[in-house]
Amino acid sequence: MDLTGDWKNDLDARIQGGVGQATIRLPEDTAVRVQASGGIGQIQAGSLKKDGEAYVNDAKTDVTLRVTVEAGIGQIRLETTEARRNLT
């Protein structure tokens, strides 16, 4: 799922998955707060930092993307636009 872009309003999103890998692409220049949980598997947070039960970036903006990701079995990958550039 690609949530990058120029956000003008807050977002509250819930993503539920079953089996497999979920990759969520997030903007680096908009405040992001992700609650991610998985039954069996791992969470790769990229450049996001752990803040209590959530993963956040350093952006301080009036707009915040709040995302809840729940997976059954598999991997959750959280990528910021910065991380994507570094992979190519």
PDB file with SEQRES, HELIX, SHEET and CRYST1 records, atoms N, CA, C and O in Angstrom:
SEQRES   1 A   88  MET ASP LEU THR GLY ASP TRP LYS ASN ASP LEU ASP ALA          
SEQRES   2 A   88  ARG ILE GLN GLY GLY VAL GLY GLN ALA THR ILE ARG LEU          
SEQRES   3 A   88  PRO GLU ASP THR ALA VAL ARG VAL GLN ALA SER GLY GLY          
SEQRES   4 A   88  ILE GLY GLN ILE GLN ALA GLY SER LEU LYS LYS ASP GLY          
SEQRES   5 A   88  GLU ALA TYR VAL ASN ASP ALA LYS THR ASP VAL THR LEU          
SEQRES   6 A   88  ARG VAL THR VAL GLU ALA GLY ILE GLY GLN ILE ARG LEU          
SEQRES   7 A   88  GLU THR THR GLU ALA ARG ARG ASN LEU THR                      
HELIX    1 AA1 THR A   81  LEU A   87  1                                   7    
SHEET    1 AA1 5 LEU A  11  GLN A  16  0                                        
SHEET    2 AA1 5 THR A  64  ILE A  73  1                                        
SHEET    3 AA1 5 ALA A  31  ILE A  40  1                                        
SHEET    4 AA1 5 ALA A  54  VAL A  56 -1                                        
SHEET    5 AA1 5 LYS A  49  ASP A  51 -1                                        
SHEET    1 AA2 3 ALA A  22  LEU A  26  0                                        
SHEET    2 AA2 3 ILE A  76  THR A  80  1                                        
SHEET    3 AA2 3 ILE A  43  GLN A  44  1                                        
CRYST1    1.000    1.000    1.000  90.00  90.00  90.00 P 1           1          
ATOM      1  N   MET A   1       0.846  -1.149   0.000  1.00  0.00           N  
ATOM      2  CA  MET A   1       0.000   0.000   0.000  1.00  0.00           C  
ATOM      3  C   MET A   1       0.907   1.232   0.000  1.00  0.00           C  
ATOM      4  O   MET A   1       1.870   1.298   0.764  1.00  0.00           O  
ATOM      5  N   ASP A   2       0.605   2.181  -0.838  1.00  0.00           N  
ATOM      6  CA  ASP A   2       1.411   3.382  -0.963  1.00  0.00           C  
ATOM      7  C   ASP A   2       0.654   4.580  -0.396  1.00  0.00           C  
ATOM      8  O   ASP A   2      -0.333   5.031  -0.979  1.00  0.00           O  
ATOM      9  N   LEU A   3       1.116   5.088   0.734  1.00  0.00           N  
ATOM     10  CA  LEU A   3       0.495   6.251   1.370  1.00  0.00           C  
ATOM     11  C   LEU A   3       1.356   7.503   1.228  1.00  0.00           C  
ATOM     12  O   LEU A   3       1.122   8.503   1.906  1.00  0.00           O  
ATOM     13  N   THR A   4       2.347   7.445   0.349  1.00  0.00           N  
ATOM     14  CA  THR A   4       3.179   8.619   0.133  1.00  0.00           C  
ATOM     15  C   THR A   4       2.371   9.669  -0.622  1.00  0.00           C  
ATOM     16  O   THR A   4       1.326   9.368  -1.198  1.00  0.00           O  
ATOM     17  N   GLY A   5       2.854  10.871  -0.611  1.00  0.00           N  
ATOM     18  CA  GLY A   5       2.171  11.941  -1.326  1.00  0.00           C  
ATOM     19  C   GLY A   5       2.097  13.189  -0.473  1.00  0.00           C  
ATOM     20  O   GLY A   5       2.667  13.253   0.616  1.00  0.00           O  
ATOM     21  N   ASP A   6       1.392  14.171  -0.981  1.00  0.00           N  
ATOM     22  CA  ASP A   6       1.247  15.460  -0.322  1.00  0.00           C  
ATOM     23  C   ASP A   6      -0.091  15.496   0.409  1.00  0.00           C  
ATOM     24  O   ASP A   6      -1.119  15.820  -0.186  1.00  0.00           O  
ATOM     25  N   TRP A   7      -0.079  15.168   1.683  1.00  0.00           N  
ATOM     26  CA  TRP A   7      -1.307  15.073   2.471  1.00  0.00           C  
ATOM     27  C   TRP A   7      -1.728  16.447   2.993  1.00  0.00           C  
ATOM     28  O   TRP A   7      -0.919  17.188   3.551  1.00  0.00           O  
ATOM     29  N   LYS A   8      -3.007  16.772   2.800  1.00  0.00           N  
ATOM     30  CA  LYS A   8      -3.571  18.042   3.271  1.00  0.00           C  
ATOM     31  C   LYS A   8      -4.441  17.858   4.517  1.00  0.00           C  
ATOM     32  O   LYS A   8      -4.744  18.824   5.217  1.00  0.00           O  
ATOM     33  N   ASN A   9      -4.841  16.604   4.789  1.00  0.00           N  
ATOM     34  CA  ASN A   9      -5.708  16.287   5.927  1.00  0.00           C  
ATOM     35  C   ASN A   9      -5.170  15.055   6.652  1.00  0.00           C  
ATOM     36  O   ASN A   9      -4.404  14.268   6.096  1.00  0.00           O  
ATOM     37  N   ASP A  10      -5.592  14.913   7.907  1.00  0.00           N  
ATOM     38  CA  ASP A  10      -5.232  13.725   8.684  1.00  0.00           C  
ATOM     39  C   ASP A  10      -5.816  12.473   8.036  1.00  0.00           C  
ATOM     40  O   ASP A  10      -6.776  12.540   7.268  1.00  0.00           O  
ATOM     41  N   LEU A  11      -5.217  11.341   8.360  1.00  0.00           N  
ATOM     42  CA  LEU A  11      -5.715  10.051   7.897  1.00  0.00           C  
ATOM     43  C   LEU A  11      -5.736   9.092   9.074  1.00  0.00           C  
ATOM     44  O   LEU A  11      -4.764   8.992   9.823  1.00  0.00           O  
ATOM     45  N   ASP A  12      -6.845   8.391   9.230  1.00  0.00           N  
ATOM     46  CA  ASP A  12      -6.958   7.281  10.170  1.00  0.00           C  
ATOM     47  C   ASP A  12      -7.283   6.057   9.325  1.00  0.00           C  
ATOM     48  O   ASP A  12      -8.356   5.984   8.726  1.00  0.00           O  
ATOM     49  N   ALA A  13      -6.360   5.089   9.270  1.00  0.00           N  
ATOM     50  CA  ALA A  13      -6.547   3.918   8.418  1.00  0.00           C  
ATOM     51  C   ALA A  13      -6.293   2.642   9.202  1.00  0.00           C  
ATOM     52  O   ALA A  13      -5.472   2.604  10.119  1.00  0.00           O  
ATOM     53  N   ARG A  14      -7.022   1.590   8.816  1.00  0.00           N  
ATOM     54  CA  ARG A  14      -6.848   0.272   9.418  1.00  0.00           C  
ATOM     55  C   ARG A  14      -6.598  -0.713   8.276  1.00  0.00           C  
ATOM     56  O   ARG A  14      -7.382  -0.793   7.331  1.00  0.00           O  
ATOM     57  N   ILE A  15      -5.499  -1.461   8.375  1.00  0.00           N  
ATOM     58  CA  ILE A  15      -5.141  -2.443   7.363  1.00  0.00           C  
ATOM     59  C   ILE A  15      -5.087  -3.804   8.047  1.00  0.00           C  
ATOM     60  O   ILE A  15      -4.362  -3.990   9.024  1.00  0.00           O  
ATOM     61  N   GLN A  16      -5.860  -4.748   7.527  1.00  0.00           N  
ATOM     62  CA  GLN A  16      -5.872  -6.096   8.091  1.00  0.00           C  
ATOM     63  C   GLN A  16      -5.427  -7.085   7.035  1.00  0.00           C  
ATOM     64  O   GLN A  16      -5.890  -7.047   5.895  1.00  0.00           O  
ATOM     65  N   GLY A  17      -4.527  -7.969   7.422  1.00  0.00           N  
ATOM     66  CA  GLY A  17      -4.032  -8.972   6.490  1.00  0.00           C  
ATOM     67  C   GLY A  17      -4.103 -10.347   7.111  1.00  0.00           C  
ATOM     68  O   GLY A  17      -4.257 -10.489   8.324  1.00  0.00           O  
ATOM     69  N   GLY A  18      -3.990 -11.352   6.277  1.00  0.00           N  
ATOM     70  CA  GLY A  18      -4.032 -12.726   6.758  1.00  0.00           C  
ATOM     71  C   GLY A  18      -2.657 -13.354   6.745  1.00  0.00           C  
ATOM     72  O   GLY A  18      -1.950 -13.344   7.752  1.00  0.00           O  
ATOM     73  N   VAL A  19      -2.277 -13.906   5.594  1.00  0.00           N  
ATOM     74  CA  VAL A  19      -1.011 -14.600   5.447  1.00  0.00           C  
ATOM     75  C   VAL A  19      -0.202 -13.906   4.353  1.00  0.00           C  
ATOM     76  O   VAL A  19      -0.737 -13.557   3.301  1.00  0.00           O  
ATOM     77  N   GLY A  20       1.082 -13.711   4.610  1.00  0.00           N  
ATOM     78  CA  GLY A  20       1.956 -13.127   3.593  1.00  0.00           C  
ATOM     79  C   GLY A  20       2.625 -11.863   4.082  1.00  0.00           C  
ATOM     80  O   GLY A  20       2.616 -11.551   5.273  1.00  0.00           O  
ATOM     81  N   GLN A  21       3.205 -11.142   3.140  1.00  0.00           N  
ATOM     82  CA  GLN A  21       3.938  -9.917   3.466  1.00  0.00           C  
ATOM     83  C   GLN A  21       3.105  -8.704   3.100  1.00  0.00           C  
ATOM     84  O   GLN A  21       2.478  -8.658   2.042  1.00  0.00           O  
ATOM     85  N   ALA A  22       3.107  -7.723   3.989  1.00  0.00           N  
ATOM     86  CA  ALA A  22       2.457  -6.439   3.717  1.00  0.00           C  
ATOM     87  C   ALA A  22       3.520  -5.354   3.762  1.00  0.00           C  
ATOM     88  O   ALA A  22       4.260  -5.245   4.740  1.00  0.00           O  
ATOM     89  N   THR A  23       3.600  -4.547   2.703  1.00  0.00           N  
ATOM     90  CA  THR A  23       4.521  -3.428   2.658  1.00  0.00           C  
ATOM     91  C   THR A  23       3.698  -2.160   2.618  1.00  0.00           C  
ATOM     92  O   THR A  23       2.833  -2.002   1.756  1.00  0.00           O  
ATOM     93  N   ILE A  24       3.962  -1.255   3.545  1.00  0.00           N  
ATOM     94  CA  ILE A  24       3.262   0.025   3.601  1.00  0.00           C  
ATOM     95  C   ILE A  24       4.292   1.125   3.405  1.00  0.00           C  
ATOM     96  O   ILE A  24       5.238   1.251   4.183  1.00  0.00           O  
ATOM     97  N   ARG A  25       4.101   1.918   2.362  1.00  0.00           N  
ATOM     98  CA  ARG A  25       5.009   3.021   2.055  1.00  0.00           C  
ATOM     99  C   ARG A  25       4.426   4.300   2.638  1.00  0.00           C  
ATOM    100  O   ARG A  25       3.261   4.628   2.419  1.00  0.00           O  
ATOM    101  N   LEU A  26       5.262   5.015   3.386  1.00  0.00           N  
ATOM    102  CA  LEU A  26       4.823   6.200   4.134  1.00  0.00           C  
ATOM    103  C   LEU A  26       5.683   7.404   3.770  1.00  0.00           C  
ATOM    104  O   LEU A  26       6.857   7.248   3.432  1.00  0.00           O  
ATOM    105  N   PRO A  27       5.108   8.607   3.837  1.00  0.00           N  
ATOM    106  CA  PRO A  27       5.899   9.804   3.536  1.00  0.00           C  
ATOM    107  C   PRO A  27       6.868  10.116   4.669  1.00  0.00           C  
ATOM    108  O   PRO A  27       6.570   9.867   5.837  1.00  0.00           O  
ATOM    109  N   GLU A  28       8.025  10.659   4.320  1.00  0.00           N  
ATOM    110  CA  GLU A  28       8.999  11.032   5.339  1.00  0.00           C  
ATOM    111  C   GLU A  28       8.755  12.435   5.874  1.00  0.00           C  
ATOM    112  O   GLU A  28       9.226  12.772   6.960  1.00  0.00           O  
ATOM    113  N   ASP A  29       8.019  13.261   5.121  1.00  0.00           N  
ATOM    114  CA  ASP A  29       7.855  14.664   5.492  1.00  0.00           C  
ATOM    115  C   ASP A  29       6.483  14.983   6.078  1.00  0.00           C  
ATOM    116  O   ASP A  29       6.128  16.154   6.219  1.00  0.00           O  
ATOM    117  N   THR A  30       5.708  13.953   6.421  1.00  0.00           N  
ATOM    118  CA  THR A  30       4.419  14.098   7.095  1.00  0.00           C  
ATOM    119  C   THR A  30       4.475  13.261   8.366  1.00  0.00           C  
ATOM    120  O   THR A  30       5.023  12.159   8.359  1.00  0.00           O  
ATOM    121  N   ALA A  31       3.915  13.774   9.453  1.00  0.00           N  
ATOM    122  CA  ALA A  31       3.917  13.019  10.711  1.00  0.00           C  
ATOM    123  C   ALA A  31       3.179  11.694  10.526  1.00  0.00           C  
ATOM    124  O   ALA A  31       2.076  11.649   9.982  1.00  0.00           O  
ATOM    125  N   VAL A  32       3.818  10.608  10.995  1.00  0.00           N  
ATOM    126  CA  VAL A  32       3.285   9.261  10.837  1.00  0.00           C  
ATOM    127  C   VAL A  32       3.308   8.558  12.184  1.00  0.00           C  
ATOM    128  O   VAL A  32       4.287   8.648  12.925  1.00  0.00           O  
ATOM    129  N   ARG A  33       2.216   7.854  12.497  1.00  0.00           N  
ATOM    130  CA  ARG A  33       2.142   7.034  13.708  1.00  0.00           C  
ATOM    131  C   ARG A  33       1.483   5.715  13.315  1.00  0.00           C  
ATOM    132  O   ARG A  33       0.313   5.682  12.933  1.00  0.00           O  
ATOM    133  N   VAL A  34       2.254   4.621  13.414  1.00  0.00           N  
ATOM    134  CA  VAL A  34       1.771   3.314  12.977  1.00  0.00           C  
ATOM    135  C   VAL A  34       1.727   2.359  14.162  1.00  0.00           C  
ATOM    136  O   VAL A  34       2.731   2.147  14.843  1.00  0.00           O  
ATOM    137  N   GLN A  35       0.563   1.791  14.398  1.00  0.00           N  
ATOM    138  CA  GLN A  35       0.391   0.703  15.362  1.00  0.00           C  
ATOM    139  C   GLN A  35       0.423  -0.575  14.537  1.00  0.00           C  
ATOM    140  O   GLN A  35      -0.483  -0.807  13.737  1.00  0.00           O  
ATOM    141  N   ALA A  36       1.427  -1.396  14.707  1.00  0.00           N  
ATOM    142  CA  ALA A  36       1.550  -2.619  13.919  1.00  0.00           C  
ATOM    143  C   ALA A  36       1.636  -3.821  14.841  1.00  0.00           C  
ATOM    144  O   ALA A  36       2.373  -3.821  15.828  1.00  0.00           O  
ATOM    145  N   SER A  37       0.864  -4.848  14.497  1.00  0.00           N  
ATOM    146  CA  SER A  37       0.917  -6.078  15.285  1.00  0.00           C  
ATOM    147  C   SER A  37       0.739  -7.265  14.359  1.00  0.00           C  
ATOM    148  O   SER A  37      -0.002  -7.208  13.378  1.00  0.00           O  
ATOM    149  N   GLY A  38       1.429  -8.333  14.688  1.00  0.00           N  
ATOM    150  CA  GLY A  38       1.331  -9.550  13.907  1.00  0.00           C  
ATOM    151  C   GLY A  38       1.302 -10.750  14.821  1.00  0.00           C  
ATOM    152  O   GLY A  38       1.921 -10.748  15.884  1.00  0.00           O  
ATOM    153  N   GLY A  39       0.591 -11.763  14.411  1.00  0.00           N  
ATOM    154  CA  GLY A  39       0.527 -12.983  15.205  1.00  0.00           C  
ATOM    155  C   GLY A  39       1.849 -13.725  15.140  1.00  0.00           C  
ATOM    156  O   GLY A  39       2.577 -13.811  16.129  1.00  0.00           O  
ATOM    157  N   ILE A  40       2.151 -14.262  13.960  1.00  0.00           N  
ATOM    158  CA  ILE A  40       3.409 -14.960  13.738  1.00  0.00           C  
ATOM    159  C   ILE A  40       4.124 -14.227  12.607  1.00  0.00           C  
ATOM    160  O   ILE A  40       3.603 -14.142  11.495  1.00  0.00           O  
ATOM    161  N   GLY A  41       5.286 -13.713  12.881  1.00  0.00           N  
ATOM    162  CA  GLY A  41       6.021 -12.979  11.862  1.00  0.00           C  
ATOM    163  C   GLY A  41       6.785 -11.836  12.502  1.00  0.00           C  
ATOM    164  O   GLY A  41       6.921 -11.768  13.724  1.00  0.00           O  
ATOM    165  N   GLN A  42       7.277 -10.949  11.670  1.00  0.00           N  
ATOM    166  CA  GLN A  42       8.077  -9.854  12.196  1.00  0.00           C  
ATOM    167  C   GLN A  42       7.630  -8.537  11.600  1.00  0.00           C  
ATOM    168  O   GLN A  42       6.934  -8.489  10.586  1.00  0.00           O  
ATOM    169  N   ILE A  43       8.050  -7.468  12.261  1.00  0.00           N  
ATOM    170  CA  ILE A  43       7.773  -6.124  11.803  1.00  0.00           C  
ATOM    171  C   ILE A  43       9.107  -5.461  11.488  1.00  0.00           C  
ATOM    172  O   ILE A  43       9.979  -5.362  12.351  1.00  0.00           O  
ATOM    173  N   GLN A  44       9.259  -5.014  10.259  1.00  0.00           N  
ATOM    174  CA  GLN A  44      10.444  -4.260   9.855  1.00  0.00           C  
ATOM    175  C   GLN A  44      10.014  -2.802   9.745  1.00  0.00           C  
ATOM    176  O   GLN A  44       9.204  -2.451   8.888  1.00  0.00           O  
ATOM    177  N   ALA A  45      10.556  -1.959  10.611  1.00  0.00           N  
ATOM    178  CA  ALA A  45      10.099  -0.575  10.704  1.00  0.00           C  
ATOM    179  C   ALA A  45      10.948   0.404   9.905  1.00  0.00           C  
ATOM    180  O   ALA A  45      10.638   1.595   9.878  1.00  0.00           O  
ATOM    181  N   GLY A  46      12.004  -0.060   9.258  1.00  0.00           N  
ATOM    182  CA  GLY A  46      12.836   0.850   8.470  1.00  0.00           C  
ATOM    183  C   GLY A  46      13.380   1.979   9.329  1.00  0.00           C  
ATOM    184  O   GLY A  46      13.961   1.734  10.387  1.00  0.00           O  
ATOM    185  N   SER A  47      13.198   3.200   8.884  1.00  0.00           N  
ATOM    186  CA  SER A  47      13.727   4.364   9.611  1.00  0.00           C  
ATOM    187  C   SER A  47      12.783   4.879  10.696  1.00  0.00           C  
ATOM    188  O   SER A  47      13.113   5.841  11.389  1.00  0.00           O  
ATOM    189  N   LEU A  48      11.619   4.257  10.853  1.00  0.00           N  
ATOM    190  CA  LEU A  48      10.697   4.677  11.913  1.00  0.00           C  
ATOM    191  C   LEU A  48      11.229   4.248  13.269  1.00  0.00           C  
ATOM    192  O   LEU A  48      11.926   3.241  13.388  1.00  0.00           O  
ATOM    193  N   LYS A  49      10.892   5.028  14.288  1.00  0.00           N  
ATOM    194  CA  LYS A  49      11.357   4.754  15.651  1.00  0.00           C  
ATOM    195  C   LYS A  49      10.206   4.247  16.501  1.00  0.00           C  
ATOM    196  O   LYS A  49       9.055   4.644  16.320  1.00  0.00           O  
ATOM    197  N   LYS A  50      10.536   3.372  17.422  1.00  0.00           N  
ATOM    198  CA  LYS A  50       9.542   2.840  18.356  1.00  0.00           C  
ATOM    199  C   LYS A  50       9.210   3.902  19.399  1.00  0.00           C  
ATOM    200  O   LYS A  50      10.110   4.474  20.013  1.00  0.00           O  
ATOM    201  N   ASP A  51       7.924   4.166  19.599  1.00  0.00           N  
ATOM    202  CA  ASP A  51       7.431   5.109  20.596  1.00  0.00           C  
ATOM    203  C   ASP A  51       6.296   4.427  21.339  1.00  0.00           C  
ATOM    204  O   ASP A  51       5.143   4.492  20.914  1.00  0.00           O  
ATOM    205  N   GLY A  52       6.620   3.774  22.444  1.00  0.00           N  
ATOM    206  CA  GLY A  52       5.605   2.984  23.141  1.00  0.00           C  
ATOM    207  C   GLY A  52       5.216   1.793  22.288  1.00  0.00           C  
ATOM    208  O   GLY A  52       6.063   0.965  21.951  1.00  0.00           O  
ATOM    209  N   GLU A  53       3.949   1.701  21.937  1.00  0.00           N  
ATOM    210  CA  GLU A  53       3.446   0.606  21.110  1.00  0.00           C  
ATOM    211  C   GLU A  53       3.379   0.979  19.636  1.00  0.00           C  
ATOM    212  O   GLU A  53       2.883   0.192  18.829  1.00  0.00           O  
ATOM    213  N   ALA A  54       3.867   2.163  19.266  1.00  0.00           N  
ATOM    214  CA  ALA A  54       3.753   2.635  17.886  1.00  0.00           C  
ATOM    215  C   ALA A  54       5.126   2.888  17.272  1.00  0.00           C  
ATOM    216  O   ALA A  54       6.141   2.946  17.966  1.00  0.00           O  
ATOM    217  N   TYR A  55       5.124   3.036  15.957  1.00  0.00           N  
ATOM    218  CA  TYR A  55       6.306   3.427  15.195  1.00  0.00           C  
ATOM    219  C   TYR A  55       6.037   4.808  14.625  1.00  0.00           C  
ATOM    220  O   TYR A  55       4.978   5.047  14.044  1.00  0.00           O  
ATOM    221  N   VAL A  56       6.995   5.723  14.788  1.00  0.00           N  
ATOM    222  CA  VAL A  56       6.804   7.114  14.374  1.00  0.00           C  
ATOM    223  C   VAL A  56       8.029   7.604  13.602  1.00  0.00           C  
ATOM    224  O   VAL A  56       9.110   7.020  13.670  1.00  0.00           O  
ATOM    225  N   ASN A  57       7.819   8.703  12.862  1.00  0.00           N  
ATOM    226  CA  ASN A  57       8.950   9.361  12.218  1.00  0.00           C  
ATOM    227  C   ASN A  57       9.228  10.674  12.960  1.00  0.00           C  
ATOM    228  O   ASN A  57       8.573  10.977  13.957  1.00  0.00           O  
ATOM    229  N   ASP A  58      10.189  11.440  12.475  1.00  0.00           N  
ATOM    230  CA  ASP A  58      10.575  12.682  13.143  1.00  0.00           C  
ATOM    231  C   ASP A  58       9.826  13.904  12.641  1.00  0.00           C  
ATOM    232  O   ASP A  58      10.022  14.995  13.177  1.00  0.00           O  
ATOM    233  N   ALA A  59       8.982  13.763  11.641  1.00  0.00           N  
ATOM    234  CA  ALA A  59       8.294  14.914  11.059  1.00  0.00           C  
ATOM    235  C   ALA A  59       7.309  15.524  12.062  1.00  0.00           C  
ATOM    236  O   ALA A  59       6.581  14.812  12.754  1.00  0.00           O  
ATOM    237  N   LYS A  60       7.307  16.832  12.119  1.00  0.00           N  
ATOM    238  CA  LYS A  60       6.368  17.577  12.968  1.00  0.00           C  
ATOM    239  C   LYS A  60       5.492  18.412  12.037  1.00  0.00           C  
ATOM    240  O   LYS A  60       5.912  19.476  11.582  1.00  0.00           O  
ATOM    241  N   THR A  61       4.282  17.940  11.752  1.00  0.00           N  
ATOM    242  CA  THR A  61       3.392  18.630  10.829  1.00  0.00           C  
ATOM    243  C   THR A  61       2.001  18.747  11.429  1.00  0.00           C  
ATOM    244  O   THR A  61       1.674  18.066  12.401  1.00  0.00           O  
ATOM    245  N   ASP A  62       1.186  19.613  10.846  1.00  0.00           N  
ATOM    246  CA  ASP A  62      -0.205  19.756  11.278  1.00  0.00           C  
ATOM    247  C   ASP A  62      -1.039  18.545  10.874  1.00  0.00           C  
ATOM    248  O   ASP A  62      -2.086  18.282  11.466  1.00  0.00           O  
ATOM    249  N   VAL A  63      -0.579  17.818   9.879  1.00  0.00           N  
ATOM    250  CA  VAL A  63      -1.270  16.634   9.375  1.00  0.00           C  
ATOM    251  C   VAL A  63      -0.579  15.393   9.928  1.00  0.00           C  
ATOM    252  O   VAL A  63       0.650  15.323   9.948  1.00  0.00           O  
ATOM    253  N   THR A  64      -1.367  14.410  10.380  1.00  0.00           N  
ATOM    254  CA  THR A  64      -0.812  13.160  10.894  1.00  0.00           C  
ATOM    255  C   THR A  64      -1.501  11.976  10.231  1.00  0.00           C  
ATOM    256  O   THR A  64      -2.727  11.934  10.124  1.00  0.00           O  
ATOM    257  N   LEU A  65      -0.699  11.014   9.786  1.00  0.00           N  
ATOM    258  CA  LEU A  65      -1.229   9.760   9.279  1.00  0.00           C  
ATOM    259  C   LEU A  65      -1.164   8.748  10.410  1.00  0.00           C  
ATOM    260  O   LEU A  65      -0.079   8.382  10.864  1.00  0.00           O  
ATOM    261  N   ARG A  66      -2.329   8.296  10.866  1.00  0.00           N  
ATOM    262  CA  ARG A  66      -2.413   7.292  11.915  1.00  0.00           C  
ATOM    263  C   ARG A  66      -2.888   5.989  11.267  1.00  0.00           C  
ATOM    264  O   ARG A  66      -3.999   5.909  10.744  1.00  0.00           O  
ATOM    265  N   VAL A  67      -2.027   4.978  11.313  1.00  0.00           N  
ATOM    266  CA  VAL A  67      -2.304   3.726  10.619  1.00  0.00           C  
ATOM    267  C   VAL A  67      -2.201   2.574  11.601  1.00  0.00           C  
ATOM    268  O   VAL A  67      -1.240   2.479  12.364  1.00  0.00           O  
ATOM    269  N   THR A  68      -3.192   1.704  11.578  1.00  0.00           N  
ATOM    270  CA  THR A  68      -3.175   0.475  12.369  1.00  0.00           C  
ATOM    271  C   THR A  68      -3.043  -0.687  11.396  1.00  0.00           C  
ATOM    272  O   THR A  68      -3.849  -0.827  10.477  1.00  0.00           O  
ATOM    273  N   VAL A  69      -2.027  -1.518  11.598  1.00  0.00           N  
ATOM    274  CA  VAL A  69      -1.787  -2.665  10.724  1.00  0.00           C  
ATOM    275  C   VAL A  69      -1.854  -3.919  11.579  1.00  0.00           C  
ATOM    276  O   VAL A  69      -1.154  -4.042  12.584  1.00  0.00           O  
ATOM    277  N   GLU A  70      -2.714  -4.855  11.164  1.00  0.00           N  
ATOM    278  CA  GLU A  70      -2.834  -6.132  11.866  1.00  0.00           C  
ATOM    279  C   GLU A  70      -2.605  -7.246  10.858  1.00  0.00           C  
ATOM    280  O   GLU A  70      -3.252  -7.295   9.811  1.00  0.00           O  
ATOM    281  N   ALA A  71      -1.680  -8.137  11.184  1.00  0.00           N  
ATOM    282  CA  ALA A  71      -1.385  -9.265  10.295  1.00  0.00           C  
ATOM    283  C   ALA A  71      -1.493 -10.566  11.071  1.00  0.00           C  
ATOM    284  O   ALA A  71      -1.231 -10.601  12.273  1.00  0.00           O  
ATOM    285  N   GLY A  72      -1.875 -11.622  10.396  1.00  0.00           N  
ATOM    286  CA  GLY A  72      -1.969 -12.935  11.034  1.00  0.00           C  
ATOM    287  C   GLY A  72      -0.621 -13.620  11.031  1.00  0.00           C  
ATOM    288  O   GLY A  72       0.033 -13.737  12.068  1.00  0.00           O  
ATOM    289  N   ILE A  73      -0.207 -14.075   9.850  1.00  0.00           N  
ATOM    290  CA  ILE A  73       1.071 -14.761   9.687  1.00  0.00           C  
ATOM    291  C   ILE A  73       1.823 -14.063   8.560  1.00  0.00           C  
ATOM    292  O   ILE A  73       1.305 -13.925   7.451  1.00  0.00           O  
ATOM    293  N   GLY A  74       3.037 -13.628   8.846  1.00  0.00           N  
ATOM    294  CA  GLY A  74       3.821 -13.003   7.795  1.00  0.00           C  
ATOM    295  C   GLY A  74       4.576 -11.794   8.306  1.00  0.00           C  
ATOM    296  O   GLY A  74       4.710 -11.580   9.511  1.00  0.00           O  
ATOM    297  N   GLN A  75       5.057 -11.019   7.372  1.00  0.00           N  
ATOM    298  CA  GLN A  75       5.917  -9.888   7.687  1.00  0.00           C  
ATOM    299  C   GLN A  75       5.203  -8.577   7.361  1.00  0.00           C  
ATOM    300  O   GLN A  75       4.480  -8.471   6.370  1.00  0.00           O  
ATOM    301  N   ILE A  76       5.426  -7.581   8.225  1.00  0.00           N  
ATOM    302  CA  ILE A  76       4.950  -6.231   7.974  1.00  0.00           C  
ATOM    303  C   ILE A  76       6.177  -5.362   7.736  1.00  0.00           C  
ATOM    304  O   ILE A  76       7.048  -5.267   8.601  1.00  0.00           O  
ATOM    305  N   ARG A  77       6.250  -4.725   6.562  1.00  0.00           N  
ATOM    306  CA  ARG A  77       7.366  -3.823   6.243  1.00  0.00           C  
ATOM    307  C   ARG A  77       6.828  -2.399   6.170  1.00  0.00           C  
ATOM    308  O   ARG A  77       5.895  -2.112   5.420  1.00  0.00           O  
ATOM    309  N   LEU A  78       7.428  -1.516   6.957  1.00  0.00           N  
ATOM    310  CA  LEU A  78       7.089  -0.098   6.933  1.00  0.00           C  
ATOM    311  C   LEU A  78       8.251   0.633   6.279  1.00  0.00           C  
ATOM    312  O   LEU A  78       9.368   0.617   6.797  1.00  0.00           O  
ATOM    313  N   GLU A  79       7.996   1.273   5.146  1.00  0.00           N  
ATOM    314  CA  GLU A  79       9.040   1.974   4.414  1.00  0.00           C  
ATOM    315  C   GLU A  79       8.677   3.454   4.306  1.00  0.00           C  
ATOM    316  O   GLU A  79       7.533   3.795   4.008  1.00  0.00           O  
ATOM    317  N   THR A  80       9.635   4.315   4.543  1.00  0.00           N  
ATOM    318  CA  THR A  80       9.423   5.737   4.275  1.00  0.00           C  
ATOM    319  C   THR A  80       9.973   6.037   2.887  1.00  0.00           C  
ATOM    320  O   THR A  80      10.736   5.246   2.334  1.00  0.00           O  
ATOM    321  N   THR A  81       9.592   7.164   2.332  1.00  0.00           N  
ATOM    322  CA  THR A  81      10.081   7.537   1.007  1.00  0.00           C  
ATOM    323  C   THR A  81      11.596   7.617   1.015  1.00  0.00           C  
ATOM    324  O   THR A  81      12.241   7.299   0.015  1.00  0.00           O  
ATOM    325  N   GLU A  82      12.174   8.041   2.142  1.00  0.00           N  
ATOM    326  CA  GLU A  82      13.633   8.107   2.268  1.00  0.00           C  
ATOM    327  C   GLU A  82      14.231   6.706   2.143  1.00  0.00           C  
ATOM    328  O   GLU A  82      15.222   6.515   1.438  1.00  0.00           O  
ATOM    329  N   ALA A  83      13.642   5.745   2.812  1.00  0.00           N  
ATOM    330  CA  ALA A  83      14.143   4.367   2.765  1.00  0.00           C  
ATOM    331  C   ALA A  83      14.045   3.805   1.348  1.00  0.00           C  
ATOM    332  O   ALA A  83      14.937   3.070   0.924  1.00  0.00           O  
ATOM    333  N   ARG A  84      12.997   4.128   0.615  1.00  0.00           N  
ATOM    334  CA  ARG A  84      12.855   3.644  -0.748  1.00  0.00           C  
ATOM    335  C   ARG A  84      13.961   4.193  -1.638  1.00  0.00           C  
ATOM    336  O   ARG A  84      14.494   3.463  -2.473  1.00  0.00           O  
ATOM    337  N   ARG A  85      14.312   5.452  -1.480  1.00  0.00           N  
ATOM    338  CA  ARG A  85      15.383   6.036  -2.285  1.00  0.00           C  
ATOM    339  C   ARG A  85      16.707   5.347  -2.002  1.00  0.00           C  
ATOM    340  O   ARG A  85      17.512   5.147  -2.912  1.00  0.00           O  
ATOM    341  N   ASN A  86      16.935   4.987  -0.756  1.00  0.00           N  
ATOM    342  CA  ASN A  86      18.211   4.351  -0.386  1.00  0.00           C  
ATOM    343  C   ASN A  86      18.312   2.920  -0.914  1.00  0.00           C  
ATOM    344  O   ASN A  86      19.412   2.373  -0.996  1.00  0.00           O  
ATOM    345  N   LEU A  87      17.190   2.310  -1.270  1.00  0.00           N  
ATOM    346  CA  LEU A  87      17.212   0.943  -1.764  1.00  0.00           C  
ATOM    347  C   LEU A  87      17.569   0.894  -3.245  1.00  0.00           C  
ATOM    348  O   LEU A  87      17.985  -0.156  -3.735  1.00  0.00           O  
ATOM    349  N   THR A  88      17.419   1.988  -3.964  1.00  0.00           N  
ATOM    350  CA  THR A  88      17.670   1.951  -5.413  1.00  0.00           C  
ATOM    351  C   THR A  88      19.053   2.440  -5.755  1.00  0.00           C  
ATOM    352  O   THR A  88      19.423   2.473  -6.928  1.00  0.00           O  
TER     353      THR A  88                                                      
END                                                                             
